[in-house]
Amino acid sequence: ALLMFGIIFAFMMLLFWDINHRSDKLAMKNTQLDEMAKKDPLTKLYNRRYMDVELENRMGALISEGKIFGIIMGDIDNFKKVNDTYGHDVGDDVLVAVANEITQALRGDDCVCRWGGEEFLVISNGNHHVTGEVAERIRKRIEDLTIESGGHKLNITMTFGISESIPGLRIDRLIQIADERLYKGKQSGKNCVVRE
C-alpha cells in the first residue's frame, strides 16, 4: 500500500509539473502572439492597429486630464528611388535604420509606429512647440545618418508635418492636419518640419 501510494504521489507530481510546464509555454506563446499582433514584423515598431488604440487612449487622457499631445507624420524622402536603384533588401535596411533612429530620438512617454510603407507616425507628449522640437531632433538624426547596405552607403532625409491635439478635434482630423503639413513640406523642398 505504501509502495502504491508512493507511485501515485510520484505520478501526481509529474502530472502537476507537466501541467505547469505546458501552462508556462502557453503563456509565453500568447505573449509572443500579442506582440506579433501589435508590431510591424520588419521594423519592430508598433503597427497602425496598435497606434489607433493608443491614439484613442491619448485622446481620452486629453479630455479627462488635459494631457496635450502632438502628432508627427514623417515620410522618407525619395524612398521609391532607393528601392528602384538598390533593390527592396536595401530599402528594408533603410526602413529598419530609420525606425531605430526615430526610436532613439524619442522620450520615454512618446510612441512611434510604422504607419504604412515609408511613413511613420509619432505621438509626442506635449504642446505644438515640444512636438516641433521632437520632430526636428528626429529630422536631424536622419539627415546625419549613413546607412550601409548591400555594399552601398546611403544618406537619406525625411520630411515631417505636425499637429497638436485640441479637445473636440477628432483623431482622424488631427492626423489629416499633420499629413497635409507633411505634403506641404514635400512640395517645398523636403527634409524639413512643417509646423503650420
NORFENNOR-V506979 format. One record per helix or strand of 3 or more residues. SS is the DSSP state (H for helix, E for strand). FROM is the first residue (numbers start at 1). LEN is the number of residues. If there is no record, write none. Layout:
# NORFENNOR-V506979
<<SS FROM LEN> <SS FROM LEN>>
This chain:
# NORFENNOR-V506979
<<H 2 37> <H 48 18> <E 69 8> <H 79 8> <H 88 18> <E 111 6> <E 119 7> <H 128 17> <E 146 4> <E 152 4> <E 158 7> <H 171 17>>
